[in-house]
């Protein structure tokens, strides 16, 4: 009788979030495959467990498949865990799970914490449709093209970014999607859990004012409803633009009007220019 590979979710910060089933599974398995054995050893020690472990990360995963397959063939059970959260979700495990499933072995999930779902649940953005897109490309030009391809999607986008590139990401979002609703989530489930919300420029300013907020890994949530492409502003929208132009710069007035009315930003920008010219001619 062959064994089972259990894909076990572990806490993303607060150790109290581990499920009873995850504890039972880790207690019963014969082997734990961990992204970083040092990190996972701390979790096992916290649970009072001492298990044989093998590392499985992005650099050695394919070479570990045969070892784990042989353990399953011998009837042993194996738990796959990552440093935090649910394995395979921007963490190692996909080649292993695919190979074992194709070979006919049983793979069973032990669900639990996920930074993506945790952030979505508390961000206050639409969750009826969302798309997880992972980490942006490292190179500036590639990242910009990547964001441009995502710009016209209507669902909430969820991505991850590091402390070293979060400022660049916000700058590019301000250029490409200045009116989008943005939420940055960090230190989820931990003592200094933080949610920052606003348009990209507002969130970027907050980070620059408080540099300590730049530290850590970020879950970035972005929602930009699909805009109408050609409808002309009506009298109500004109009045909104006029009021905003009295208090704000043209760029800020257009961005805020787009958020309030849901109209196309370029259409509003052209109309704002016309209204400004009309005021100047009076």
Secondary structure, 3 states (H helix, E strand, C coil): CCCEEEEECECCCCHHHCCHHHHHHHHHCCEEEECCHHHHHHHHHHCCCCCCEEECCCCCHHHHHHHHHHHHHCCCCEEEECCCECCCCCCCCHHHHHHHHHCCCEEEEECCCCHHHHHHHHHCCCCCCEEEEEECCCCHHHHHHHHHHHCCCCCEEEEEECCCCHHHHHHHHHHHCCCCEEEEEECCCCCCCEEEEECHHHHHHHHHHCHHHHCCCEEEEEECCCCECCCCCCHHHHHHHHHHHHHCCHHHHHHHHHHHHCECHHHHHHHHHHHHHHHHHC
